[in-house]
Amino acid sequence: MATTQTSTGVGGGGSGGGISNVTTAPGYGAPFLQPLGQKIGNQLAGILCQPTNIAGLMPQIAGQNILQQGAAQTIANQAGLGNLQFNHKVN
């Protein structure tokens, strides 16, 4: 990768200071890698354009058991929040 650095006389208040602009041009370590990089880029662009359903890859969350629900209800009562409602999932 080729990098060019230039310094402008803005800021810094004297010699040696300033804002530097860094320009980076894409390059390959060896010329024979360029066709491979283009092929990988083209295939990756095609894959990334397709929507993917990842719902099956997400972790499943276990529901609270009766002891956890009782503890939460006790804390809610002590805090004056009243009765909690729990979703009971039927399988």
Contacts in CASP RR format, 6 or more apart in sequence:
PFRMAT RR
TARGET T0000
AUTHOR 0000-0000-0000
METHOD contacts of the structure
MODEL  1
MATTQTSTGVGGGGSGGGISNVTTAPGYGAPFLQPLGQKIGNQLAGILCQ
PTNIAGLMPQIAGQNILQQGAAQTIANQAGLGNLQFNHKVN
1 24 0 8 1.000
1 25 0 8 1.000
1 26 0 8 1.000
1 27 0 8 1.000
2 24 0 8 1.000
2 25 0 8 1.000
2 27 0 8 1.000
3 22 0 8 1.000
3 23 0 8 1.000
3 24 0 8 1.000
3 25 0 8 1.000
4 22 0 8 1.000
4 23 0 8 1.000
4 25 0 8 1.000
5 20 0 8 1.000
5 21 0 8 1.000
5 22 0 8 1.000
5 23 0 8 1.000
6 20 0 8 1.000
6 21 0 8 1.000
6 23 0 8 1.000
7 16 0 8 1.000
7 17 0 8 1.000
7 18 0 8 1.000
7 19 0 8 1.000
7 20 0 8 1.000
7 21 0 8 1.000
8 18 0 8 1.000
8 19 0 8 1.000
8 20 0 8 1.000
8 21 0 8 1.000
9 17 0 8 1.000
9 18 0 8 1.000
9 19 0 8 1.000
10 18 0 8 1.000
10 19 0 8 1.000
11 17 0 8 1.000
11 18 0 8 1.000
11 19 0 8 1.000
12 18 0 8 1.000
27 34 0 8 1.000
28 34 0 8 1.000
28 37 0 8 1.000
63 89 0 8 1.000
64 72 0 8 1.000
64 86 0 8 1.000
69 84 0 8 1.000
69 86 0 8 1.000
72 84 0 8 1.000
73 83 0 8 1.000
73 84 0 8 1.000
76 82 0 8 1.000
76 83 0 8 1.000
76 84 0 8 1.000
END
